[in-house]
Amino acid sequence: MEITTRTVAPQPTIAARTTAPRDRIGDLFGRYLPEVAHEIADHGRQPAGPAYGRYHSTSDEEFDVEIGIPVNAPAANLRSIDEAERGELATSELPGGEIAVAVHEGPYDTLPQAFEAIERWIEEQGRGIAGPPWESYVVDTSEVDDPSQLRTEVCWPLE
């Protein structure tokens, strides 16, 4: 798996942050992404990139995940993700700066391998991690029926 770095600008988003058991993560995306899309339209905003899942913390049992979509401009009348209740739609931001990126092609259940590869690469490069990673769903299940055709970018902010 090829891992590269790129420099990105901060990206405003509309998202919800919640905690869920690992085996229910797909259900959360199915619930929140349509709500986020409706909220974007209601605020007169446009999607500015693929849907994402940002993993603030993980354990063997559950994820603390932010599920959202980048937008062309912040939504002024929503609370920030840090002030919002769990599951409430809010404004957020994918961080700017240098990120490590691994492109994963294939089913979502093999994504942990991409995370392991990128973590190992960061360590081998002598770099530090500057925040929680996210997955951007470049080609998702709404676009293809064959899971081998899914394309996900795993992004990790670097110090």
QUIFEN-V304671 format. One record per backbone hydrogen bond with DSSP energy under -1.0 kcal/mol. CO is the residue of the C=O (numbers start at 0). NH is the residue of the N-H. E is the energy in kcal/mol with one decimal. If there is no record, write none. Layout:
CO_NH_E, CO_NH_E
//
This chain:
3_100_-3.1, 5_98_-2.9, 7_96_-3.1, 10_93_-2.7, 11_70_-2.7, 12_91_-2.1, 13_68_-2.0, 14_89_-2.8, 15_66_-3.1, 16_86_-2.8, 17_64_-2.5, 19_62_-2.8, 20_23_-2.2, 21_24_-1.3, 23_27_-1.6, 24_28_-1.7, 25_29_-2.1, 26_30_-1.6, 27_31_-3.2, 28_32_-2.0, 31_35_-2.9, 32_36_-2.6, 33_37_-2.3, 34_38_-2.3, 35_39_-2.6, 36_40_-2.0, 37_41_-2.7, 38_42_-1.7, 39_44_-2.5, 40_43_-1.6, 45_71_-1.8, 50_136_-2.6, 51_67_-2.0, 52_134_-2.5, 53_65_-2.8, 56_63_-2.7, 60_21_-2.3, 61_58_-2.2, 62_19_-2.2, 63_55_-2.0, 63_56_-1.2, 64_17_-2.7, 65_53_-3.0, 66_15_-2.0, 67_51_-2.8, 68_13_-1.9, 69_47_-2.4, 78_90_-2.6, 79_82_-1.1, 79_83_-1.8, 84_87_-2.2, 89_14_-2.7, 90_80_-2.3, 91_12_-2.3, 93_10_-2.5, 96_7_-2.6, 97_157_-2.9, 98_5_-2.0, 99_155_-2.4, 100_3_-2.4, 101_153_-3.1, 103_151_-3.0, 106_109_-1.6, 107_110_-2.0, 109_112_-1.2, 110_114_-1.8, 111_115_-2.4, 112_116_-2.4, 113_117_-2.5, 114_118_-2.4, 115_119_-2.3, 116_120_-2.4, 117_121_-2.6, 118_122_-2.1, 119_123_-2.7, 120_124_-2.0, 121_126_-2.3, 122_125_-1.5, 127_158_-2.4, 132_54_-2.0, 133_154_-3.3, 134_52_-1.8, 135_137_-1.5, 135_152_-2.7, 138_150_-2.1, 139_142_-2.0, 139_143_-1.3, 145_148_-2.5, 146_149_-1.3, 149_105_-2.0, 150_138_-2.3, 151_103_-3.4, 152_135_-2.8, 153_101_-2.3, 154_133_-2.4, 155_99_-2.8, 156_129_-2.5
//
